Each structure stands twice: as structure tokens, then as C-alpha cells.
Amino acid sequence: MDFTDPAISIANADLTGLPPTTVHYGEYETLADDGAELGRRLADFKVTSEVHPMPEGQHSFVLGAGRVPEVDQAIQQMGQWLRKHLGT
């Protein structure tokens, strides 16, 4: 398996022309390095973007919605970002 293949990881893809993008990932996520790398590459490709690592967050941290205040805050950030970039 070629882990540099963009079909395997978007962190390896050509990001030219990507629309504004927000990345939220858990710092305890197995793929946290990919989230951070994607954030760096979005900046390299001049894609309007924001990157938000969730301290101590794990894979699918959003499942803590309604029970974990930090998750609720991250979801609010996502919604604000979407409203800003979708013009609603």
C-alpha cells in the first residue's frame, strides 16, 4: 500500500482549488499527525482554512456532544465557521 497516495490520505493530495476548509481533529486521534499535516498543506496551497486540534480529543470526539463542554464548543466553532463561509 502506498501511503503517499492521495486516495489513501487527503494530506497527500493536490489541494489546488479547494474551497475554504476547516479541520477539527482530536490530539489523541491515531491520525492526529495527518490532521496537523493537512492544516500545514492547506496553508501552503493558500486555501482559506482554520485548523483546530481538540486537546485530549479522540477519534469521533463529536460523539461527546451534549456531555463534554469542549466538544460542544468545537461544534459551535464549526457552525460559526460554516455560517461565515456559506454566507448564511
CYANA upper distance limits for C-alpha pairs under 8 A (distance plus 0.5 A):
  2 ASP  CA      8 ILE  CA      8.26
  3 PHE  CA      8 ILE  CA      6.62
  3 PHE  CA      9 SER  CA      7.64
  4 THR  CA      8 ILE  CA      7.74
  4 THR  CA      9 SER  CA      7.72
  4 THR  CA     12 ASN  CA      6.28
  5 ASP  CA      9 SER  CA      7.15
  5 ASP  CA     12 ASN  CA      6.98
  5 ASP  CA     13 ALA  CA      7.99
  6 PRO  CA     10 ILE  CA      5.78
  6 PRO  CA     11 ALA  CA      7.58
  6 PRO  CA     12 ASN  CA      5.34
  6 PRO  CA     13 ALA  CA      4.87
  6 PRO  CA     14 ASP  CA      8.24
  7 ALA  CA     13 ALA  CA      8.18
  9 SER  CA     13 ALA  CA      7.64
  9 SER  CA     34 ASP  CA      8.33
 10 ILE  CA     38 LEU  CA      7.76
 11 ALA  CA     34 ASP  CA      6.50
 11 ALA  CA     35 GLY  CA      8.03
 11 ALA  CA     37 GLU  CA      6.68
 11 ALA  CA     38 LEU  CA      5.15
 11 ALA  CA     41 ARG  CA      7.69
 15 LEU  CA     41 ARG  CA      8.24
 15 LEU  CA     42 LEU  CA      7.37
 15 LEU  CA     45 PHE  CA      6.82
 15 LEU  CA     47 VAL  CA      8.34
 16 THR  CA     45 PHE  CA      6.78
 16 THR  CA     47 VAL  CA      8.38
 17 GLY  CA     47 VAL  CA      8.09
 18 LEU  CA     47 VAL  CA      6.98
 19 PRO  CA     47 VAL  CA      7.40
 19 PRO  CA     48 THR  CA      7.86
 20 PRO  CA     47 VAL  CA      6.62
 20 PRO  CA     48 THR  CA      5.24
 20 PRO  CA     49 SER  CA      6.07
 20 PRO  CA     85 HIS  CA      7.75
 21 THR  CA     47 VAL  CA      7.78
 21 THR  CA     48 THR  CA      6.92
 21 THR  CA     49 SER  CA      5.26
 21 THR  CA     50 GLU  CA      7.26
 22 THR  CA     49 SER  CA      5.87
 22 THR  CA     50 GLU  CA      5.35
 22 THR  CA     51 VAL  CA      6.39
 22 THR  CA     52 HIS  CA      8.35
 22 THR  CA     78 MET  CA      8.14
 22 THR  CA     81 TRP  CA      8.16
 23 VAL  CA     35 GLY  CA      7.47
 23 VAL  CA     39 GLY  CA      7.53
 23 VAL  CA     49 SER  CA      8.24
 23 VAL  CA     50 GLU  CA      6.81
 23 VAL  CA     51 VAL  CA      5.24
 23 VAL  CA     52 HIS  CA      6.55
 24 HIS  CA     35 GLY  CA      8.10
 24 HIS  CA     51 VAL  CA      6.57
 24 HIS  CA     52 HIS  CA      5.22
 24 HIS  CA     53 PRO  CA      6.19
 24 HIS  CA     54 MET  CA      7.40
 24 HIS  CA     74 ALA  CA      8.37
 25 TYR  CA     29 GLU  CA      7.56
 25 TYR  CA     32 ALA  CA      6.90
 25 TYR  CA     35 GLY  CA      6.63
 25 TYR  CA     52 HIS  CA      7.09
 25 TYR  CA     53 PRO  CA      5.52
 25 TYR  CA     54 MET  CA      6.31
 25 TYR  CA     57 GLY  CA      7.70
 25 TYR  CA     58 GLN  CA      8.32
 25 TYR  CA     59 HIS  CA      8.16
 26 GLY  CA     32 ALA  CA      6.89
 26 GLY  CA     53 PRO  CA      6.11
 26 GLY  CA     54 MET  CA      4.99
 26 GLY  CA     55 PRO  CA      6.88
 26 GLY  CA     56 GLU  CA      6.85
 26 GLY  CA     57 GLY  CA      4.26
 26 GLY  CA     58 GLN  CA      5.29
 26 GLY  CA     59 HIS  CA      6.81
 26 GLY  CA     61 PHE  CA      7.25
 27 GLU  CA     32 ALA  CA      6.09
 27 GLU  CA     53 PRO  CA      6.28
 27 GLU  CA     54 MET  CA      6.12
 27 GLU  CA     55 PRO  CA      5.89
 27 GLU  CA     56 GLU  CA      5.94
 27 GLU  CA     57 GLY  CA      5.89
 27 GLU  CA     58 GLN  CA      7.21
 28 TYR  CA     32 ALA  CA      7.26
 28 TYR  CA     55 PRO  CA      8.06
 28 TYR  CA     56 GLU  CA      5.85
 28 TYR  CA     57 GLY  CA      5.89
 28 TYR  CA     58 GLN  CA      5.38
 28 TYR  CA     59 HIS  CA      8.07
 29 GLU  CA     57 GLY  CA      7.16
 29 GLU  CA     58 GLN  CA      5.02
 29 GLU  CA     59 HIS  CA      5.50
 30 THR  CA     58 GLN  CA      8.32
 30 THR  CA     59 HIS  CA      7.82
 31 LEU  CA     35 GLY  CA      7.15
 32 ALA  CA     36 ALA  CA      6.83
 33 ASP  CA     37 GLU  CA      6.51
 34 ASP  CA     38 LEU  CA      6.43
 35 GLY  CA     39 GLY  CA      6.83
 36 ALA  CA     40 ARG  CA      6.94
 36 ALA  CA     51 VAL  CA      8.11
 36 ALA  CA     53 PRO  CA      8.34
 37 GLU  CA     41 ARG  CA      6.64
 38 LEU  CA     42 LEU  CA      6.52
 39 GLY  CA     43 ALA  CA      6.97
 39 GLY  CA     49 SER  CA      8.07
 39 GLY  CA     50 GLU  CA      7.90
 39 GLY  CA     51 VAL  CA      6.25
 40 ARG  CA     44 ASP  CA      6.78
 41 ARG  CA     45 PHE  CA      6.60
 42 LEU  CA     46 LYS  CA      6.68
 42 LEU  CA     47 VAL  CA      5.64
 42 LEU  CA     48 THR  CA      8.01
 42 LEU  CA     49 SER  CA      7.19
 43 ALA  CA     47 VAL  CA      6.37
 43 ALA  CA     48 THR  CA      7.96
 43 ALA  CA     49 SER  CA      7.72
 53 PRO  CA     57 GLY  CA      8.45
 54 MET  CA     74 ALA  CA      8.34
 57 GLY  CA     61 PHE  CA      6.15
 61 PHE  CA     71 VAL  CA      7.43
 62 VAL  CA     71 VAL  CA      6.44
 62 VAL  CA     75 ILE  CA      8.01
 64 GLY  CA     68 VAL  CA      5.89
 64 GLY  CA     71 VAL  CA      6.62
 64 GLY  CA     72 ASP  CA      8.40
 65 ALA  CA     69 PRO  CA      8.19
 65 ALA  CA     71 VAL  CA      6.12
 65 ALA  CA     72 ASP  CA      5.92
 65 ALA  CA     75 ILE  CA      8.40
 66 GLY  CA     71 VAL  CA      8.37
 66 GLY  CA     72 ASP  CA      6.89
 67 ARG  CA     72 ASP  CA      8.48
 68 VAL  CA     72 ASP  CA      6.99
 69 PRO  CA     73 GLN  CA      6.70
 70 GLU  CA     74 ALA  CA      6.73
 71 VAL  CA     75 ILE  CA      6.71
 72 ASP  CA     76 GLN  CA      6.72
 73 GLN  CA     77 GLN  CA      6.76
 74 ALA  CA     78 MET  CA      6.76
 75 ILE  CA     79 GLY  CA      6.74
 76 GLN  CA     80 GLN  CA      6.65
 77 GLN  CA     81 TRP  CA      6.57
 78 MET  CA     82 LEU  CA      6.67
 79 GLY  CA     83 ARG  CA      6.64
 80 GLN  CA     84 LYS  CA      6.64
 81 TRP  CA     85 HIS  CA      6.74
 82 LEU  CA     86 LEU  CA      6.23
 83 ARG  CA     87 GLY  CA      6.27
 83 ARG  CA     88 THR  CA      5.54
 84 LYS  CA     88 THR  CA      7.30
